[in-house]
Amino acid sequence: MKFVYYLSLNKIELVHITHSILQKNTSSQSIWWGNLLSESYNKFVLSALMIQKVKFFTYK
C-alpha cells in the first residue's frame, strides 16, 4: 500500500510517500503539516511551501 497526499495549493501537486513515513497517521484522513514536518523527507517540501494542511489518500 502506497500513500499519496496533495498539497493545499492553487496548483495541485502529488507526492509519493512510503508507508513507514505515514504509518503513524494511517488512522486519519487528514493530518496537519506539523506532524509531517518532523519527518526529514517532508521537511524541505513543507517548510519551503509553508503548507498549512495536508490531506492524503491511499491507493493500491
PQR file with spaces between the fields and no chain letter, atoms N, CA, C, O and H, PARSE charges and radii, in Angstrom:
ATOM       1  N    MET     1       0.841   -1.196    0.000 -0.4000 1.5000
ATOM       2  CA   MET     1       0.000    0.000    0.000 -0.0000 2.0000
ATOM       3  C    MET     1       0.881    1.253    0.000  0.5500 1.7000
ATOM       4  O    MET     1       1.750    1.406    0.858 -0.5500 1.4000
ATOM       5  N    LYS     2       0.657    2.121   -0.940 -0.4000 1.5000
ATOM       6  CA   LYS     2       1.419    3.364   -1.003 -0.0000 2.0000
ATOM       7  C    LYS     2       0.524    4.532   -0.629  0.5500 1.7000
ATOM       8  O    LYS     2      -0.702    4.419   -0.656 -0.5500 1.4000
ATOM       9  H    LYS     2      -0.048    1.997   -1.637  0.4000 1.0000
ATOM      10  N    PHE     3       1.131    5.640   -0.283 -0.4000 1.5000
ATOM      11  CA   PHE     3       0.379    6.824    0.132 -0.0000 2.0000
ATOM      12  C    PHE     3       0.651    7.998   -0.800  0.5500 1.7000
ATOM      13  O    PHE     3       1.763    8.183   -1.295 -0.5500 1.4000
ATOM      14  H    PHE     3       2.127    5.732   -0.261  0.4000 1.0000
ATOM      15  N    VAL     4      -0.388    8.778   -1.022 -0.4000 1.5000
ATOM      16  CA   VAL     4      -0.231    9.986   -1.815 -0.0000 2.0000
ATOM      17  C    VAL     4      -0.965   11.108   -1.115  0.5500 1.7000
ATOM      18  O    VAL     4      -2.101   10.919   -0.680 -0.5500 1.4000
ATOM      19  H    VAL     4      -1.292    8.628   -0.620  0.4000 1.0000
ATOM      20  N    TYR     5      -0.348   12.270   -0.994 -0.4000 1.5000
ATOM      21  CA   TYR     5      -1.051   13.396   -0.398 -0.0000 2.0000
ATOM      22  C    TYR     5      -0.938   14.608   -1.306  0.5500 1.7000
ATOM      23  O    TYR     5       0.111   14.857   -1.901 -0.5500 1.4000
ATOM      24  H    TYR     5       0.575   12.423   -1.347  0.4000 1.0000
ATOM      25  N    TYR     6      -2.012   15.347   -1.405 -0.4000 1.5000
ATOM      26  CA   TYR     6      -1.982   16.512   -2.270 -0.0000 2.0000
ATOM      27  C    TYR     6      -1.876   17.774   -1.430  0.5500 1.7000
ATOM      28  O    TYR     6      -2.506   17.883   -0.378 -0.5500 1.4000
ATOM      29  H    TYR     6      -2.864   15.144   -0.921  0.4000 1.0000
ATOM      30  N    LEU     7      -1.086   18.718   -1.893 -0.4000 1.5000
ATOM      31  CA   LEU     7      -0.839   19.933   -1.146 -0.0000 2.0000
ATOM      32  C    LEU     7      -1.950   20.944   -1.403  0.5500 1.7000
ATOM      33  O    LEU     7      -2.444   21.073   -2.523 -0.5500 1.4000
ATOM      34  H    LEU     7      -0.574   18.630   -2.747  0.4000 1.0000
ATOM      35  N    SER     8      -2.332   21.654   -0.354 -0.4000 1.5000
ATOM      36  CA   SER     8      -3.399   22.642   -0.482 -0.0000 2.0000
ATOM      37  C    SER     8      -2.862   23.917   -1.123  0.5500 1.7000
ATOM      38  O    SER     8      -2.700   24.942   -0.460 -0.5500 1.4000
ATOM      39  H    SER     8      -1.931   21.549    0.556  0.4000 1.0000
ATOM      40  N    LEU     9      -2.592   23.837   -2.411 -0.4000 1.5000
ATOM      41  CA   LEU     9      -2.065   24.982   -3.140 -0.0000 2.0000
ATOM      42  C    LEU     9      -3.002   25.310   -4.296  0.5500 1.7000
ATOM      43  O    LEU     9      -3.956   24.580   -4.562 -0.5500 1.4000
ATOM      44  H    LEU     9      -2.723   23.005   -2.950  0.4000 1.0000
ATOM      45  N    ASN    10      -2.720   26.405   -4.971 -0.4000 1.5000
ATOM      46  CA   ASN    10      -3.506   26.737   -6.152 -0.0000 2.0000
ATOM      47  C    ASN    10      -3.338   25.655   -7.207  0.5500 1.7000
ATOM      48  O    ASN    10      -4.298   25.265   -7.872 -0.5500 1.4000
ATOM      49  H    ASN    10      -1.945   26.998   -4.754  0.4000 1.0000
ATOM      50  N    LYS    11      -2.113   25.179   -7.353 -0.4000 1.5000
ATOM      51  CA   LYS    11      -1.838   24.082   -8.270 -0.0000 2.0000
ATOM      52  C    LYS    11      -1.633   22.810   -7.466  0.5500 1.7000
ATOM      53  O    LYS    11      -0.780   22.767   -6.580 -0.5500 1.4000
ATOM      54  H    LYS    11      -1.334   25.496   -6.813  0.4000 1.0000
ATOM      55  N    ILE    12      -2.400   21.782   -7.763 -0.4000 1.5000
ATOM      56  CA   ILE    12      -2.312   20.524   -7.018 -0.0000 2.0000
ATOM      57  C    ILE    12      -1.054   19.756   -7.428  0.5500 1.7000
ATOM      58  O    ILE    12      -0.794   19.541   -8.612 -0.5500 1.4000
ATOM      59  H    ILE    12      -3.093   21.817   -8.483  0.4000 1.0000
ATOM      60  N    GLU    13      -0.286   19.352   -6.423 -0.4000 1.5000
ATOM      61  CA   GLU    13       0.915   18.570   -6.683 -0.0000 2.0000
ATOM      62  C    GLU    13       0.828   17.235   -5.951  0.5500 1.7000
ATOM      63  O    GLU    13       0.360   17.170   -4.814 -0.5500 1.4000
ATOM      64  H    GLU    13      -0.497   19.527   -5.462  0.4000 1.0000
ATOM      65  N    LEU    14       1.276   16.184   -6.604 -0.4000 1.5000
ATOM      66  CA   LEU    14       1.235   14.859   -6.000 -0.0000 2.0000
ATOM      67  C    LEU    14       2.630   14.456   -5.543  0.5500 1.7000
ATOM      68  O    LEU    14       3.611   14.615   -6.270 -0.5500 1.4000
ATOM      69  H    LEU    14       1.656   16.236   -7.527  0.4000 1.0000
ATOM      70  N    VAL    15       2.694   13.940   -4.344 -0.4000 1.5000
ATOM      71  CA   VAL    15       3.975   13.495   -3.798 -0.0000 2.0000
ATOM      72  C    VAL    15       3.830   12.075   -3.258  0.5500 1.7000
ATOM      73  O    VAL    15       2.938   11.802   -2.455 -0.5500 1.4000
ATOM      74  H    VAL    15       1.897   13.811   -3.753  0.4000 1.0000
ATOM      75  N    HIS    16       4.699   11.178   -3.695 -0.4000 1.5000
ATOM      76  CA   HIS    16       4.653    9.797   -3.241 -0.0000 2.0000
ATOM      77  C    HIS    16       5.399    9.642   -1.917  0.5500 1.7000
ATOM      78  O    HIS    16       6.511   10.145   -1.756 -0.5500 1.4000
ATOM      79  H    HIS    16       5.424   11.400   -4.347  0.4000 1.0000
ATOM      80  N    ILE    17       4.785    8.956   -0.996 -0.4000 1.5000
ATOM      81  CA   ILE    17       5.406    8.745    0.309 -0.0000 2.0000
ATOM      82  C    ILE    17       5.385    7.258    0.642  0.5500 1.7000
ATOM      83  O    ILE    17       4.448    6.541    0.289 -0.5500 1.4000
ATOM      84  H    ILE    17       3.882    8.548   -1.127  0.4000 1.0000
ATOM      85  N    THR    18       6.425    6.813    1.321 -0.4000 1.5000
ATOM      86  CA   THR    18       6.460    5.411    1.723 -0.0000 2.0000
ATOM      87  C    THR    18       5.547    5.166    2.906  0.5500 1.7000
ATOM      88  O    THR    18       5.172    6.104    3.608 -0.5500 1.4000
ATOM      89  H    THR    18       7.185    7.395    1.608  0.4000 1.0000
ATOM      90  N    HIS    19       5.191    3.924    3.131 -0.4000 1.5000
ATOM      91  CA   HIS    19       4.268    3.574    4.205 -0.0000 2.0000
ATOM      92  C    HIS    19       4.844    3.891    5.574  0.5500 1.7000
ATOM      93  O    HIS    19       4.113    4.260    6.493 -0.5500 1.4000
ATOM      94  H    HIS    19       5.496    3.162    2.561  0.4000 1.0000
ATOM      95  N    SER    20       6.151    3.746    5.708 -0.4000 1.5000
ATOM      96  CA   SER    20       6.782    3.941    7.016 -0.0000 2.0000
ATOM      97  C    SER    20       6.671    5.391    7.493  0.5500 1.7000
ATOM      98  O    SER    20       6.625    5.647    8.697 -0.5500 1.4000
ATOM      99  H    SER    20       6.746    3.447    4.962  0.4000 1.0000
ATOM     100  N    ILE    21       6.627    6.335    6.556 -0.4000 1.5000
ATOM     101  CA   ILE    21       6.565    7.744    6.940 -0.0000 2.0000
ATOM     102  C    ILE    21       5.196    8.096    7.514  0.5500 1.7000
ATOM     103  O    ILE    21       5.102    8.805    8.516 -0.5500 1.4000
ATOM     104  H    ILE    21       6.664    6.127    5.578  0.4000 1.0000
ATOM     105  N    LEU    22       4.136    7.599    6.879 -0.4000 1.5000
ATOM     106  CA   LEU    22       2.784    7.938    7.319 -0.0000 2.0000
ATOM     107  C    LEU    22       2.128    6.815    8.111  0.5500 1.7000
ATOM     108  O    LEU    22       0.915    6.819    8.322 -0.5500 1.4000
ATOM     109  H    LEU    22       4.212    7.023    6.065  0.4000 1.0000
ATOM     110  N    GLN    23       2.939    5.851    8.551 -0.4000 1.5000
ATOM     111  CA   GLN    23       2.399    4.697    9.253 -0.0000 2.0000
ATOM     112  C    GLN    23       1.651    5.120   10.517  0.5500 1.7000
ATOM     113  O    GLN    23       0.631    4.527   10.869 -0.5500 1.4000
ATOM     114  H    GLN    23       3.925    5.848    8.380  0.4000 1.0000
ATOM     115  N    LYS    24       2.156    6.136   11.188 -0.4000 1.5000
ATOM     116  CA   LYS    24       1.536    6.590   12.430 -0.0000 2.0000
ATOM     117  C    LYS    24       0.303    7.454   12.182  0.5500 1.7000
ATOM     118  O    LYS    24      -0.417    7.793   13.121 -0.5500 1.4000
ATOM     119  H    LYS    24       2.985    6.618   10.902  0.4000 1.0000
ATOM     120  N    ASN    25       0.056    7.815   10.915 -0.4000 1.5000
ATOM     121  CA   ASN    25      -1.059    8.689   10.597 -0.0000 2.0000
ATOM     122  C    ASN    25      -2.132    8.014    9.749  0.5500 1.7000
ATOM     123  O    ASN    25      -3.003    8.686    9.196 -0.5500 1.4000
ATOM     124  H    ASN    25       0.642    7.540   10.152  0.4000 1.0000
ATOM     125  N    THR    26      -2.069    6.679    9.644 -0.4000 1.5000
ATOM     126  CA   THR    26      -2.984    5.954    8.768 -0.0000 2.0000
ATOM     127  C    THR    26      -4.420    5.992    9.281  0.5500 1.7000
ATOM     128  O    THR    26      -5.354    5.774    8.509 -0.5500 1.4000
ATOM     129  H    THR    26      -1.362    6.134   10.093  0.4000 1.0000
ATOM     130  N    SER    27      -4.609    6.263   10.557 -0.4000 1.5000
ATOM     131  CA   SER    27      -5.956    6.231   11.135 -0.0000 2.0000
ATOM     132  C    SER    27      -6.750    7.484   10.800  0.5500 1.7000
ATOM     133  O    SER    27      -7.960    7.531   11.021 -0.5500 1.4000
ATOM     134  H    SER    27      -3.851    6.440   11.184  0.4000 1.0000
ATOM     135  N    SER    28      -6.078    8.500   10.269 -0.4000 1.5000
ATOM     136  CA   SER    28      -6.760    9.756    9.961 -0.0000 2.0000
ATOM     137  C    SER    28      -6.665   10.076    8.484  0.5500 1.7000
ATOM     138  O    SER    28      -5.656    9.787    7.841 -0.5500 1.4000
ATOM     139  H    SER    28      -5.094    8.462   10.090  0.4000 1.0000
ATOM     140  N    GLN    29      -7.717   10.672    7.947 -0.4000 1.5000
ATOM     141  CA   GLN    29      -7.714   11.020    6.522 -0.0000 2.0000
ATOM     142  C    GLN    29      -7.142   12.411    6.297  0.5500 1.7000
ATOM     143  O    GLN    29      -6.873   12.794    5.158 -0.5500 1.4000
ATOM     144  H    GLN    29      -8.537   10.906    8.469  0.4000 1.0000
ATOM     145  N    SER    30      -6.955   13.164    7.362 -0.4000 1.5000
ATOM     146  CA   SER    30      -6.358   14.488    7.226 -0.0000 2.0000
ATOM     147  C    SER    30      -5.380   14.715    8.364  0.5500 1.7000
ATOM     148  O    SER    30      -5.692   14.441    9.523 -0.5500 1.4000
ATOM     149  H    SER    30      -7.173   12.853    8.287  0.4000 1.0000
ATOM     150  N    ILE    31      -4.207   15.211    8.036 -0.4000 1.5000
ATOM     151  CA   ILE    31      -3.186   15.420    9.047 -0.0000 2.0000
ATOM     152  C    ILE    31      -2.597   16.815    8.899  0.5500 1.7000
ATOM     153  O    ILE    31      -2.483   17.339    7.791 -0.5500 1.4000
ATOM     154  H    ILE    31      -3.954   15.433    7.095  0.4000 1.0000
ATOM     155  N    TRP    32      -2.230   17.402   10.014 -0.4000 1.5000
ATOM     156  CA   TRP    32      -1.647   18.735    9.989 -0.0000 2.0000
ATOM     157  C    TRP    32      -0.196   18.670    9.558  0.5500 1.7000
ATOM     158  O    TRP    32       0.489   17.674    9.793 -0.5500 1.4000
ATOM     159  H    TRP    32      -2.323   16.976   10.914  0.4000 1.0000
ATOM     160  N    TRP    33       0.272   19.748    8.920 -0.4000 1.5000
ATOM     161  CA   TRP    33       1.643   19.783    8.411 -0.0000 2.0000
ATOM     162  C    TRP    33       2.646   19.659    9.542  0.5500 1.7000
ATOM     163  O    TRP    33       3.776   19.225    9.316 -0.5500 1.4000
ATOM     164  H    TRP    33      -0.284   20.556    8.730  0.4000 1.0000
ATOM     165  N    GLY    34       2.256   20.035   10.765 -0.4000 1.5000
ATOM     166  CA   GLY    34       3.167   19.945   11.895 -0.0000 2.0000
ATOM     167  C    GLY    34       3.592   18.521   12.179  0.5500 1.7000
ATOM     168  O    GLY    34       4.715   18.285   12.624 -0.5500 1.4000
ATOM     169  H    GLY    34       1.339   20.388   10.948  0.4000 1.0000
ATOM     170  N    ASN    35       2.706   17.564   11.926 -0.4000 1.5000
ATOM     171  CA   ASN    35       3.043   16.166   12.159 -0.0000 2.0000
ATOM     172  C    ASN    35       4.046   15.666   11.129  0.5500 1.7000
ATOM     173  O    ASN    35       4.919   14.855   11.439 -0.5500 1.4000
ATOM     174  H    ASN    35       1.793   17.756   11.564  0.4000 1.0000
ATOM     175  N    LEU    36       3.912   16.160    9.894 -0.4000 1.5000
ATOM     176  CA   LEU    36       4.817   15.714    8.838 -0.0000 2.0000
ATOM     177  C    LEU    36       6.142   16.461    8.875  0.5500 1.7000
ATOM     178  O    LEU    36       7.157   15.971    8.379 -0.5500 1.4000
ATOM     179  H    LEU    36       3.203   16.819    9.642  0.4000 1.0000
ATOM     180  N    LEU    37       6.124   17.657    9.468 -0.4000 1.5000
ATOM     181  CA   LEU    37       7.317   18.496    9.462 -0.0000 2.0000
ATOM     182  C    LEU    37       8.483   17.839   10.191  0.5500 1.7000
ATOM     183  O    LEU    37       9.646   18.120    9.903 -0.5500 1.4000
ATOM     184  H    LEU    37       5.300   18.055    9.871  0.4000 1.0000
ATOM     185  N    SER    38       8.159   16.962   11.139 -0.4000 1.5000
ATOM     186  CA   SER    38       9.204   16.279   11.899 -0.0000 2.0000
ATOM     187  C    SER    38       9.927   15.230   11.053  0.5500 1.7000
ATOM     188  O    SER    38      11.037   14.810   11.381 -0.5500 1.4000
ATOM     189  H    SER    38       7.214   16.734   11.374  0.4000 1.0000
ATOM     190  N    GLU    39       9.283   14.816    9.964 -0.4000 1.5000
ATOM     191  CA   GLU    39       9.904   13.821    9.088 -0.0000 2.0000
ATOM     192  C    GLU    39      10.913   14.508    8.177  0.5500 1.7000
ATOM     193  O    GLU    39      10.598   15.517    7.547 -0.5500 1.4000
ATOM     194  H    GLU    39       8.381   15.157    9.698  0.4000 1.0000
ATOM     195  N    SER    40      12.112   13.969    8.105 -0.4000 1.5000
ATOM     196  CA   SER    40      13.180   14.580    7.314 -0.0000 2.0000
ATOM     197  C    SER    40      12.844   14.594    5.824  0.5500 1.7000
ATOM     198  O    SER    40      13.290   15.472    5.085 -0.5500 1.4000
ATOM     199  H    SER    40      12.368   13.149    8.616  0.4000 1.0000
ATOM     200  N    TYR    41      12.053   13.609    5.392 -0.4000 1.5000
ATOM     201  CA   TYR    41      11.715   13.505    3.964 -0.0000 2.0000
ATOM     202  C    TYR    41      10.820   14.648    3.525  0.5500 1.7000
ATOM     203  O    TYR    41      10.941   15.137    2.402 -0.5500 1.4000
ATOM     204  H    TYR    41      11.691   12.896    5.992  0.4000 1.0000
ATOM     205  N    ASN    42       9.916   15.080    4.408 -0.4000 1.5000
ATOM     206  CA   ASN    42       8.935   16.097    4.058 -0.0000 2.0000
ATOM     207  C    ASN    42       9.301   17.486    4.559  0.5500 1.7000
ATOM     208  O    ASN    42       8.630   18.464    4.228 -0.5500 1.4000
ATOM     209  H    ASN    42       9.817   14.682    5.320  0.4000 1.0000
ATOM     210  N    LYS    43      10.357   17.577    5.351 -0.4000 1.5000
ATOM     211  CA   LYS    43      10.704   18.850    5.981 -0.0000 2.0000
ATOM     212  C    LYS    43      10.987   19.948    4.954  0.5500 1.7000
ATOM     213  O    LYS    43      10.531   21.082    5.101 -0.5500 1.4000
ATOM     214  H    LYS    43      10.902   16.783    5.619  0.4000 1.0000
ATOM     215  N    PHE    44      11.734   19.601    3.930 -0.4000 1.5000
ATOM     216  CA   PHE    44      12.076   20.602    2.925 -0.0000 2.0000
ATOM     217  C    PHE    44      10.853   21.062    2.140  0.5500 1.7000
ATOM     218  O    PHE    44      10.667   22.257    1.912 -0.5500 1.4000
ATOM     219  H    PHE    44      12.105   18.679    3.811  0.4000 1.0000
ATOM     220  N    VAL    45      10.027   20.113    1.730 -0.4000 1.5000
ATOM     221  CA   VAL    45       8.851   20.432    0.918 -0.0000 2.0000
ATOM     222  C    VAL    45       7.857   21.275    1.697  0.5500 1.7000
ATOM     223  O    VAL    45       7.377   22.296    1.204 -0.5500 1.4000
ATOM     224  H    VAL    45      10.178   19.142    1.916  0.4000 1.0000
ATOM     225  N    LEU    46       7.550   20.848    2.912 -0.4000 1.5000
ATOM     226  CA   LEU    46       6.552   21.555    3.705 -0.0000 2.0000
ATOM     227  C    LEU    46       7.049   22.906    4.188  0.5500 1.7000
ATOM     228  O    LEU    46       6.290   23.875    4.223 -0.5500 1.4000
ATOM     229  H    LEU    46       7.940   20.019    3.313  0.4000 1.0000
ATOM     230  N    SER    47       8.308   22.974    4.557 -0.4000 1.5000
ATOM     231  CA   SER    47       8.843   24.239    5.051 -0.0000 2.0000
ATOM     232  C    SER    47       8.986   25.255    3.916  0.5500 1.7000
ATOM     233  O    SER    47       8.791   26.453    4.124 -0.5500 1.4000
ATOM     234  H    SER    47       8.924   22.187    4.529  0.4000 1.0000
ATOM     235  N    ALA    48       9.323   24.781    2.732 -0.4000 1.5000
ATOM     236  CA   ALA    48       9.500   25.679    1.601 -0.0000 2.0000
ATOM     237  C    ALA    48       8.163   26.223    1.097  0.5500 1.7000
ATOM     238  O    ALA    48       8.046   27.398    0.750 -0.5500 1.4000
ATOM     239  H    ALA    48       9.481   23.808    2.563  0.4000 1.0000
ATOM     240  N    LEU    49       7.171   25.356    1.066 -0.4000 1.5000
ATOM     241  CA   LEU    49       5.852   25.764    0.569 -0.0000 2.0000
ATOM     242  C    LEU    49       4.973   26.333    1.670  0.5500 1.7000
ATOM     243  O    LEU    49       3.940   26.947    1.404 -0.5500 1.4000
ATOM     244  H    LEU    49       7.266   24.401    1.349  0.4000 1.0000
ATOM     245  N    MET    50       5.405   26.119    2.935 -0.4000 1.5000
ATOM     246  CA   MET    50       4.649   26.591    4.082 -0.0000 2.0000
ATOM     247  C    MET    50       3.194   26.119    4.041  0.5500 1.7000
ATOM     248  O    MET    50       2.258   26.915    4.115 -0.5500 1.4000
ATOM     249  H    MET    50       6.245   25.620    3.152  0.4000 1.0000
ATOM     250  N    ILE    51       3.040   24.829    3.925 -0.4000 1.5000
ATOM     251  CA   ILE    51       1.700   24.254    3.857 -0.0000 2.0000
ATOM     252  C    ILE    51       1.025   24.332    5.221  0.5500 1.7000
ATOM     253  O    ILE    51       1.652   24.069    6.247 -0.5500 1.4000
ATOM     254  H    ILE    51       3.801   24.183    3.865  0.4000 1.0000
ATOM     255  N    GLN    52      -0.241   24.689    5.229 -0.4000 1.5000
ATOM     256  CA   GLN    52      -0.984   24.760    6.484 -0.0000 2.0000
ATOM     257  C    GLN    52      -1.691   23.442    6.782  0.5500 1.7000
ATOM     258  O    GLN    52      -1.820   23.051    7.942 -0.5500 1.4000
ATOM     259  H    GLN    52      -0.751   24.903    4.396  0.4000 1.0000
ATOM     260  N    LYS    53      -2.147   22.764    5.741 -0.4000 1.5000
ATOM     261  CA   LYS    53      -2.840   21.496    5.962 -0.0000 2.0000
ATOM     262  C    LYS    53      -2.600   20.571    4.783  0.5500 1.7000
ATOM     263  O    LYS    53      -2.595   21.001    3.630 -0.5500 1.4000
ATOM     264  H    LYS    53      -2.042   23.082    4.799  0.4000 1.0000
ATOM     265  N    VAL    54      -2.403   19.305    5.085 -0.4000 1.5000
ATOM     266  CA   VAL    54      -2.140   18.320    4.049 -0.0000 2.0000
ATOM     267  C    VAL    54      -3.122   17.166    4.170  0.5500 1.7000
ATOM     268  O    VAL    54      -3.343   16.636    5.258 -0.5500 1.4000
ATOM     269  H    VAL    54      -2.407   18.956    6.022  0.4000 1.0000
ATOM     270  N    LYS    55      -3.702   16.788    3.054 -0.4000 1.5000
ATOM     271  CA   LYS    55      -4.604   15.638    3.057 -0.0000 2.0000
ATOM     272  C    LYS    55      -3.990   14.548    2.191  0.5500 1.7000
ATOM     273  O    LYS    55      -3.293   14.833    1.218 -0.5500 1.4000
ATOM     274  H    LYS    55      -3.523   17.219    2.170  0.4000 1.0000
ATOM     275  N    PHE    56      -4.254   13.306    2.550 -0.4000 1.5000
ATOM     276  CA   PHE    56      -3.708   12.221    1.761 -0.0000 2.0000
ATOM     277  C    PHE    56      -4.750   11.116    1.576  0.5500 1.7000
ATOM     278  O    PHE    56      -5.664   10.969    2.388 -0.5500 1.4000
ATOM     279  H    PHE    56      -4.820   13.074    3.340  0.4000 1.0000
ATOM     280  N    PHE    57      -4.605   10.360    0.524 -0.4000 1.5000
ATOM     281  CA   PHE    57      -5.494    9.241    0.294 -0.0000 2.0000
ATOM     282  C    PHE    57      -4.664    8.040   -0.139  0.5500 1.7000
ATOM     283  O    PHE    57      -3.577    8.197   -0.694 -0.5500 1.4000
ATOM     284  H    PHE    57      -3.863   10.480   -0.136  0.4000 1.0000
ATOM     285  N    THR    58      -5.169    6.863    0.113 -0.4000 1.5000
ATOM     286  CA   THR    58      -4.419    5.655   -0.210 -0.0000 2.0000
ATOM     287  C    THR    58      -4.834    5.093   -1.565  0.5500 1.7000
ATOM     288  O    THR    58      -5.958    5.306   -2.020 -0.5500 1.4000
ATOM     289  H    THR    58      -6.052    6.735    0.564  0.4000 1.0000
ATOM     290  N    TYR    59      -3.934    4.389   -2.189 -0.4000 1.5000
ATOM     291  CA   TYR    59      -4.252    3.695   -3.425 -0.0000 2.0000
ATOM     292  C    TYR    59      -3.407    2.440   -3.507  0.5500 1.7000
ATOM     293  O    TYR    59      -2.327    2.374   -2.919 -0.5500 1.4000
ATOM     294  H    TYR    59      -3.021    4.216   -1.819  0.4000 1.0000
ATOM     295  N    LYS    60      -3.896    1.439   -4.237 -0.4000 1.5000
ATOM     296  CA   LYS    60      -3.163    0.183   -4.361 -0.0000 2.0000
ATOM     297  C    LYS    60      -2.282    0.200   -5.599  0.5500 1.7000
ATOM     298  O    LYS    60      -1.584   -0.777   -5.874 -0.5500 1.4000
ATOM     299  H    LYS    60      -4.773    1.493   -4.714  0.4000 1.0000
